[in-house]
Amino acid sequence: MAGLTAGLLVGGHKVARLLDAELAATGLGAGEAVLLTTLAAGSLTMTGVMSALHIGASTSTSLVSRLEQQGYVQRARNPADGRSWLVSITDSGAALCKEAEAAFARVDRKLAEVGPDAVRGHNAFMKRLSGIS
């Protein structure tokens, strides 16, 4: 492997595959589940979606559009800034979010099997990583 960066990318793909398997019955992909659980805490602008998930504009638009077509999220003009849109979770999205949260919990339990030191190390690393631009 080419080092830390490559290892993190491969590890992220591995976790996404584990999550996809746990989410199979819901019809959601990993990214869709992350967005639903993020929106459960409150509405976001499209810029907020991009920032929260660390994704680009076209990816966020595709993700929101897919969930909107399925009736799990809705977009409405932002009352604070009519030029932007707010993305909100719908009632059916909130119900599906509960299933996604259960899938996250199952994967978290699998990942915790590596041991508490590894989990603490990961959490510390991710906290520091959030400060790098």
Disulfide bonds with the S-S distance in Angstrom:
none
